[in-house]
Amino acid sequence: MEKKVAREFRHKVDILIDSDAEKDYLYDVLRMYHQSMDLPVLVGDLKLVINEPSRLPMFEAIRPLIPLKHQVEYDSLTPKRSRKLKEVRLDRTHPEGLGLSVRGGLEFSCGLFISQLVNGGQADNVGLQLGDEIVRINGYSIESCTHGEVINLIRTKKTVSLKVRHVGMIPVKSSSEESLKWQFVDQFVSDAGDGKISLAGLASLGNKEIREKKVFISLVGVKGMGCSISSGPTQKPGIFISNIKPGSVSAEVGLEVGDQIVEVDGVDFTNVEHKEAVRILKSSRSLTLVVLTGAGKELFQTEEERMNDYYRHERERQELMQQKRLALETNKIVKEQLEKERQRKLEITQKTAEEQERFQKEIEQIEVQEQKFKKEWDEDWGERDRGREQPRSLMSTGADIIPHPPPESKKDTTTDDHTQLTADELTEQAVELRKDQGFQKYVEDFDPYSMEGSLDLAVEGGISSPLGKIVVSAIYDGGAADKHGGIVKGDQIMAVNGKILVDATLPEAQTTLAKSWNSGGDWIDLVIAVSPPKDYEDEVTFF
């Protein structure tokens, strides 16, 4: 089975590709593909050889050589030439025009192809594609029409009917003297000119300029054609011109050694015998010949000409391999760019995971701290408060509060002795309140149900402020905090209802206090760090 596939492939190559250099290049890139299994590189290399519409069947011939796992991708990368005709209708009077540009025509030795489409234009909306060949316009075949004749034909009717078939290639001529070349639509870059000429594109390398031409010969008044013919070998059958006499009629009409005669006066010479060919050529004094120029030139070469062809062949082969190396280098650069992009995305993913892990650890640490404070609270006050209905909280602006001693120092300051005594008592009480490592719980014999209305407590600072903590900035008369009497200006609020505010910002602390006070419970738990004892003598009035 494999031998049959390989035999059919080589037969297809011999039919479609004449250049030995291109054949060798084709076999080389296929061998390299089976080593690297890099399909996009293979398709790019094949497009250097399959460089005209007549060679497009090569893609289908190569497909059986592609592993099954790559064939779907191969089909998506290679163009598909359609045999079916598609008919569309366009309105020539449309304000935005037909929405397409075409190139080609009889003077360019090719058909007419769509080279540009306006996005969202008429042609684009009816499904026309770049590389479509226009076969008929308004029912007329345009096979033998020049570019200008085609344009005039389009202008004859308001509604233009087009029949097209998809080829996937576009003809290119950089100058009027240059031979016709072709580009695939994904390689095609058009200039802003009239749509007929393009300076972009890959050259069609190694092509033999074999073309068909018609020759008229009159033998009236001359002895003969002045040429000799020979039959081709088994692998290349046909009738070929093997010799031309200088100054003869054949030389004058442009016949050359190696030309293949395919028709004489309407008689097919493809499979004719040598004797029959000679008889037909001598049977008339006026002949019309159709020949393929240079089709059998290699059959009649001298040793020197063969060597020259060999060197030319090697030169073309080296050029193709150089293009192959450039293609591989380009592919390497693209792969490096893709790898860099992949590494960048991987780094972003890793950083995101690290940030998530760090955040999770911080959350766990906060939870541990909350559990620690809760445990200390239970150890200190759990037994006391068990069986009692817990008092309602004191705050509305936002942090855990540790009560201070009542500010009795400001009352009954009528005499020096009385005032001094009050200050001593207050100092002693303040010292007692600062036991238990700077944390103070609720004042003994305090009735939480006497606290009604708002908390009337202001705070300032926060982790992002110069203070670096949440502290009490004011206590307003008549509020819950003022009635409680255990909180004074300057106390640091550590926690509210078990929520740690050590690292909180001012807005966070205010929000926490407000939510806790207004949550509807009977009380709130405040943990505060009592501010250092004041010099109460500064507040005593002497008369």
ChimeraX attribute file (.defattr): number of C-alpha atoms within 10 A of each C-alpha:
attribute: neighborCount
match mode: 1-to-1
recipient: residues
	/A:1	6
	/A:2	9
	/A:3	8
	/A:4	9
	/A:5	14
	/A:6	15
	/A:7	12
	/A:8	13
	/A:9	19
	/A:10	15
	/A:11	12
	/A:12	16
	/A:13	20
	/A:14	13
	/A:15	10
	/A:16	15
	/A:17	20
	/A:18	15
	/A:19	18
	/A:20	17
	/A:21	23
	/A:22	22
	/A:23	18
	/A:24	13
	/A:25	22
	/A:26	20
	/A:27	13
	/A:28	13
	/A:29	18
	/A:30	19
	/A:31	13
	/A:32	13
	/A:33	18
	/A:34	14
	/A:35	9
	/A:36	11
	/A:37	15
	/A:38	13
	/A:39	17
	/A:40	15
	/A:41	18
	/A:42	22
	/A:43	18
	/A:44	15
	/A:45	22
	/A:46	19
	/A:47	19
	/A:48	20
	/A:49	24
	/A:50	24
	/A:51	20
	/A:52	19
	/A:53	16
	/A:54	10
	/A:55	16
	/A:56	21
	/A:57	15
	/A:58	17
	/A:59	18
	/A:60	14
	/A:61	17
	/A:62	18
	/A:63	17
	/A:64	14
	/A:65	15
	/A:66	16
	/A:67	12
	/A:68	11
	/A:69	8
	/A:70	13
	/A:71	15
	/A:72	12
	/A:73	12
	/A:74	20
	/A:75	13
	/A:76	9
	/A:77	13
	/A:78	19
	/A:79	18
	/A:80	15
	/A:81	16
	/A:82	13
	/A:83	10
	/A:84	10
	/A:85	14
	/A:86	16
	/A:87	16
	/A:88	13
	/A:89	16
	/A:90	17
	/A:91	16
	/A:92	18
	/A:93	12
	/A:94	13
	/A:95	7
	/A:96	11
	/A:97	14
	/A:98	19
	/A:99	18
	/A:100	19
	/A:101	16
	/A:102	23
	/A:103	23
	/A:104	27
	/A:105	22
	/A:106	17
	/A:107	13
	/A:108	18
	/A:109	13
	/A:110	18
	/A:111	21
	/A:112	27
	/A:113	27
	/A:114	25
	/A:115	25
	/A:116	21
	/A:117	19
	/A:118	15
	/A:119	11
	/A:120	10
	/A:121	15
	/A:122	21
	/A:123	23
	/A:124	17
	/A:125	12
	/A:126	13
	/A:127	9
	/A:128	21
	/A:129	21
	/A:130	23
	/A:131	26
	/A:132	24
	/A:133	27
	/A:134	22
	/A:135	20
	/A:136	18
	/A:137	18
	/A:138	15
	/A:139	11
	/A:140	12
	/A:141	13
	/A:142	19
	/A:143	15
	/A:144	14
	/A:145	18
	/A:146	18
	/A:147	19
	/A:148	12
	/A:149	14
	/A:150	21
	/A:151	12
	/A:152	10
	/A:153	15
	/A:154	16
	/A:155	12
	/A:156	11
	/A:157	13
	/A:158	12
	/A:159	15
	/A:160	19
	/A:161	18
	/A:162	21
	/A:163	20
	/A:164	25
	/A:165	20
	/A:166	22
	/A:167	22
	/A:168	23
	/A:169	26
	/A:170	27
	/A:171	28
	/A:172	26
	/A:173	20
	/A:174	15
	/A:175	11
	/A:176	10
	/A:177	7
	/A:178	9
	/A:179	14
	/A:180	18
	/A:181	17
	/A:182	20
	/A:183	25
	/A:184	23
	/A:185	18
	/A:186	11
	/A:187	14
	/A:188	22
	/A:189	15
	/A:190	17
	/A:191	12
	/A:192	8
	/A:193	8
	/A:194	11
	/A:195	16
	/A:196	20
	/A:197	18
	/A:198	19
	/A:199	13
	/A:200	15
	/A:201	18
	/A:202	16
	/A:203	16
	/A:204	17
	/A:205	18
	/A:206	21
	/A:207	15
	/A:208	12
	/A:209	11
	/A:210	14
	/A:211	10
	/A:212	15
	/A:213	12
	/A:214	12
	/A:215	14
	/A:216	13
	/A:217	15
	/A:218	14
	/A:219	14
	/A:220	10
	/A:221	7
	/A:222	11
	/A:223	9
	/A:224	15
	/A:225	19
	/A:226	15
	/A:227	18
	/A:228	14
	/A:229	19
	/A:230	19
	/A:231	19
	/A:232	17
	/A:233	10
	/A:234	7
	/A:235	6
	/A:236	11
	/A:237	15
	/A:238	21
	/A:239	27
	/A:240	28
	/A:241	24
	/A:242	21
	/A:243	17
	/A:244	18
	/A:245	12
	/A:246	11
	/A:247	9
	/A:248	15
	/A:249	20
	/A:250	22
	/A:251	16
	/A:252	10
	/A:253	11
	/A:254	9
	/A:255	22
	/A:256	18
	/A:257	23
	/A:258	23
	/A:259	22
	/A:260	29
	/A:261	25
	/A:262	20
	/A:263	19
	/A:264	19
	/A:265	14
	/A:266	11
	/A:267	14
	/A:268	13
	/A:269	22
	/A:270	13
	/A:271	12
	/A:272	17
	/A:273	13
	/A:274	16
	/A:275	10
	/A:276	10
	/A:277	22
	/A:278	15
	/A:279	10
	/A:280	14
	/A:281	17
	/A:282	13
	/A:283	10
	/A:284	12
	/A:285	14
	/A:286	14
	/A:287	19
	/A:288	16
	/A:289	19
	/A:290	22
	/A:291	24
	/A:292	20
	/A:293	21
	/A:294	20
	/A:295	22
	/A:296	22
	/A:297	16
	/A:298	13
	/A:299	16
	/A:300	16
	/A:301	15
	/A:302	10
	/A:303	9
	/A:304	9
	/A:305	12
	/A:306	14
	/A:307	12
	/A:308	12
	/A:309	14
	/A:310	14
	/A:311	12
	/A:312	14
	/A:313	18
	/A:314	14
	/A:315	14
	/A:316	19
	/A:317	21
	/A:318	14
	/A:319	15
	/A:320	22
	/A:321	16
	/A:322	12
	/A:323	14
	/A:324	20
	/A:325	12
	/A:326	12
	/A:327	16
	/A:328	16
	/A:329	12
	/A:330	13
	/A:331	15
	/A:332	12
	/A:333	12
	/A:334	12
	/A:335	12
	/A:336	12
	/A:337	12
	/A:338	12
	/A:339	12
	/A:340	12
	/A:341	12
	/A:342	12
	/A:343	12
	/A:344	12
	/A:345	12
	/A:346	12
	/A:347	12
	/A:348	12
	/A:349	12
	/A:350	12
	/A:351	12
	/A:352	12
	/A:353	12
	/A:354	12
	/A:355	12
	/A:356	12
	/A:357	12
	/A:358	12
	/A:359	12
	/A:360	12
	/A:361	12
	/A:362	12
	/A:363	12
	/A:364	12
	/A:365	12
	/A:366	15
	/A:367	14
	/A:368	12
	/A:369	15
	/A:370	17
	/A:371	14
	/A:372	13
	/A:373	18
	/A:374	15
	/A:375	13
	/A:376	12
	/A:377	15
	/A:378	14
	/A:379	11
	/A:380	13
	/A:381	13
	/A:382	12
	/A:383	10
	/A:384	10
	/A:385	12
	/A:386	10
	/A:387	8
	/A:388	8
	/A:389	10
	/A:390	16
	/A:391	19
	/A:392	20
	/A:393	27
	/A:394	32
	/A:395	30
	/A:396	24
	/A:397	25
	/A:398	30
	/A:399	35
	/A:400	31
	/A:401	34
	/A:402	28
	/A:403	25
	/A:404	25
	/A:405	21
	/A:406	18
	/A:407	13
	/A:408	13
	/A:409	20
	/A:410	13
	/A:411	9
	/A:412	10
	/A:413	17
	/A:414	11
	/A:415	12
	/A:416	13
	/A:417	11
	/A:418	11
	/A:419	20
	/A:420	18
	/A:421	13
	/A:422	20
	/A:423	21
	/A:424	14
	/A:425	12
	/A:426	19
	/A:427	19
	/A:428	11
	/A:429	14
	/A:430	18
	/A:431	12
	/A:432	12
	/A:433	21
	/A:434	18
	/A:435	11
	/A:436	10
	/A:437	8
	/A:438	13
	/A:439	16
	/A:440	23
	/A:441	19
	/A:442	19
	/A:443	16
	/A:444	6
	/A:445	6
	/A:446	14
	/A:447	12
	/A:448	20
	/A:449	12
	/A:450	12
	/A:451	21
	/A:452	13
	/A:453	10
	/A:454	17
	/A:455	24
	/A:456	18
	/A:457	24
	/A:458	17
	/A:459	24
	/A:460	22
	/A:461	20
	/A:462	21
	/A:463	15
	/A:464	12
	/A:465	12
	/A:466	8
	/A:467	11
	/A:468	16
	/A:469	21
	/A:470	30
	/A:471	27
	/A:472	23
	/A:473	15
	/A:474	16
	/A:475	20
	/A:476	13
	/A:477	11
	/A:478	15
	/A:479	18
	/A:480	24
	/A:481	24
	/A:482	21
	/A:483	20
	/A:484	22
	/A:485	17
	/A:486	22
	/A:487	29
	/A:488	24
	/A:489	16
	/A:490	17
	/A:491	21
	/A:492	27
	/A:493	26
	/A:494	26
	/A:495	27
	/A:496	25
	/A:497	20
	/A:498	19
	/A:499	22
	/A:500	21
	/A:501	24
	/A:502	18
	/A:503	16
	/A:504	22
	/A:505	18
	/A:506	24
	/A:507	15
	/A:508	16
	/A:509	31
	/A:510	20
	/A:511	14
	/A:512	24
	/A:513	29
	/A:514	18
	/A:515	15
	/A:516	23
	/A:517	24
	/A:518	15
	/A:519	11
	/A:520	10
	/A:521	12
	/A:522	13
	/A:523	21
	/A:524	24
	/A:525	25
	/A:526	25
	/A:527	26
	/A:528	26
	/A:529	22
	/A:530	28
	/A:531	18
	/A:532	12
	/A:533	12
	/A:534	10
	/A:535	10
	/A:536	14
	/A:537	14
	/A:538	8
	/A:539	12
	/A:540	16
	/A:541	13
	/A:542	12
	/A:543	7
